[in-house]
Amino acid sequence: MSQTTRWRSRIAMLAATLVAALAAATLTAAPAEAAPLPSNFQWTSTGALVAPQQTAPGRNLVSIKDPSVVQVDGKYYVYATTADTNGGWSLTSFGGFTDWNQAGQARQTHLSTTAVGGGYRAAPQVFYFEPKNQWYLLYQTGLPSFSTLTHPSQPTSASAPKNFMSNHGVADANSSYILDYWIICDDVNCYLFFNNDKQEFYRAQTTVANFPNGFGNVQMFMKGSSQSLFEATNVYKVGDTGQYLLIVEGIGSGGVRYFRSWTSNKLNANFNEWVPLADTQSNPFAGAANVSFPGGTWTRDISHGEMVRGGNQTMEIDPCKMQFLYQGRNPSSDGMEYSQLPYRLGLITHTNPTADCGGGPGGGDDSGQLRNTASNRCLDVPNQSTTNGTQLQIYDCWSGANQQWTYTSAGELSVYSGATRKCLDASGGSTANGTAAIIWSCHGGANQRWTKNANGTFSNAASGLCLDVAGAATANGTKVQLWSCHTGANQQWTLT
């Protein structure tokens, strides 16, 4: 072997050893977010917050149930089912409040007075489909039906019902009825979850590009042997942890309703690919065993409900700041026919987040001016505008509300508050260099979520691009955009 060859061989061996060492170090360091969710949960509940308002034409309502909830621009909007004394089911909507103590006074709009129409409509889910800039309302009519909305604050904008599918594929053969539809999407596909009366749980799918059309390929993904696996499937993306959370309502001893939970790293998981998390009546995701009632226990059931979330099709939740809007009822109503049970809505708040959340329940938000390192000027909304689409600039720092930014635990950078609250947004959801950094109504989309990096940059969740002062200029009025991250001073910001 020549001297040159021998050196090359030694260099190759050293390189291989170094790569192996780096790989081992990488593997050792991998679980940065070791436990985004606890293995047992603790919650505290409000009293009954919302009762049905007797404003539905020709109906005497006995319950309000099956809530779906989004938070948009700092306000909460709820869509829910109502039941009447004749056993009829329909939908209602209310919202526009910022404090849950105001929920019971919010005016309820009954969707039987809209294009959604009367007849059997139940178990809604409201969400914003970001790729098409469209709000959707999913509900059951015997089939999975939907209407579009201009905004969740405008229930009267609902379109006439259309169906996602004309049948349930293989699920129809063994089902007396099918119910409780749920949609969630990843970057490529959208999935429609549902269950039948035989404790069988199914999933259909289509592509994001083809949504709302094309749902098919129906597969069973879970099956129960008793009512401990019953109905009300919810599936959520758990922040940026790479995990999905599945919760399903069960009926336990004494007929008490509670939620069980599983996790997986993919949405098309089947059977044991969903790993049990807190999935028994004694250790539930949420139930009588782990929910406290500081104001007095008003329900034994923690039944059909939904996580409070930002709204888009990924169903992303913050594991450090979880709240769940649910239906409960006075135990004295035990034994009544199901449609006549007097369900009301309550809210539970998670009280034992993991140590990864870095503090007590709900974590915390940081607020102040966002000062650019290169120019020593602040991120500014020109002319204190509140108009969607206004491009941001840098300007001399001052105490105005148009320079007061809040970095939330959900990864938003928001400005203003109340009815005028806006979020820092990558215009049009674009992922190209030079995309304008604008303000827009907050909707929880990836183009409105930002990672605060250790080097002072803010990178966008959708594109990975950084918040950038155009051309590295330092003059007042210089536009702010998104650009490939390079850690230059024009991309470094301090929230003070």
C-alpha positions, 0 to 999 in steps of 0.5 A: 500500500502506498503512503498516499493510500495509507493516509487516505485510508486513515482519513476515511476511518477518522471521518467514519468515526467522527460521523458515528460519534456525531450521530450518537450525540444527535441520537442522545440529544434528540428528545428535546421535548421528552414529554409534551403531554403528561401521562395523567391529567388534572383539570379544573372546571367552571360551573354550567356556563351556557344554556339554550336560549328559547329563540328557535322558531317553533321549538322548545329547547331542552339542551345545548351540546356537542360544542365546537370552538375556535378563538379568532382575533382574541374572541371565542366562537362556538357552534353547537347542537340543540335538542327540543322537547319533540326529540328534534336536533338542530344547530346554533351558534354564539360568540364574540366574547373574550371572557368565558363568563360572558358566554351565557349572555352571548346571543344564540343564532339558530342555524335553522333560520339560515341556508343550513336549514331545519331537520336533523343537523348535529355535532358540528365542527368549525375550522378554517381551511387555510389553503383555500382561505375558507371557513367550513362548518362540518355536521352530521345529517346522516351523512357528513355534510358541510356548509361554508362560512364567511367567518365564524362570527357570521353564522347567517353566511352559511351556505346550503348543505353539501356532502363530503361523501355519498356513503361511508364505504365499508363502514355502511355494511355493519352499521345501523347509524354513523355519527360524530364526524371530525376533520384534520389535515396534515401537509398532504392529506385531510382525514375524516374520522367517524364511528358507528353504533358497534364501537367501530371507528373509521377514517376516510381521506382525500388530499389537501389539494382536492379538499373538500372533494375526493374523500374515500379509502375508508378504513377501520382504525380502532374497535372497542369491545364495550361502550368504554369506547363509544363516540365523539372522536377528536384528533389534534396536532400537539404543537410542534412535537410531531405527535397527534392526540386522539381522544374518544368518549367512553361510557364507564361504570354507572353510565358516567361519560369520560374521555380516553386518549392515545398518541401517534406520530401519524394521522393514518395510524391504525389500531396499536399504532395509537399508543395509550396515554390516559385511557381508563375511567380511573386515569382518564384524559378527562372525567370525574376522576380528574376534574375538580369543581371549585364552585361545586360539582354540577355534572358527573359527565365530561362528555362530547366537546372540543379543545379551544384552538386557533381554528385552522385545518391542522387542529393544532393545540398548545399542550402547555395551555389546554382548555376543553369545552364540554357538555355536562348535565345535572345527575338528577336527570339520570334515566331520561330519554337521551334527547331530553337530557338537559345538557349544558356547556362547561369549560375545563382548564388543564392544571398540570402541564409537564415541566417542558412547558416551563412554568405553571398552568398555561405558560406565559406570553411576552410583550413589548417592542420588537427592536431591530439590532441593525437599525435600533428601530422598532417593528411598526404598523404604518399609521397605526393601521388595523387594516388586513394586509398592511405591510410592516416597517421599521420606525423610531421606537415610541410607546404607541400601540402599533409597536406593542407586540405580544409573543404568545405561547401559541407562537403568534406575534400579535399587535393591538387587542380586543376587536382590533387584534391582529397577527404578524402574517406571511402574506398569502401564506407564501414561502418565497423570499421577499414575502411581505410581513403584514398584519392579518386577522389571527387564525392560527395558521402556520404562516402566523406562527413564529419561532423565537430563536436563540440567535435573536431571529424569528422564523416562520413555521410555514416557510422557515424564512426569517423576519427581515428588514429589506435590503439591510436598510436602517432608515425609517419606513423600510419595509419588513419581509421574509427572507432566508435566514442568515443571522445578519443584524437586520434579522435580529430582534429583541422583544423588550 
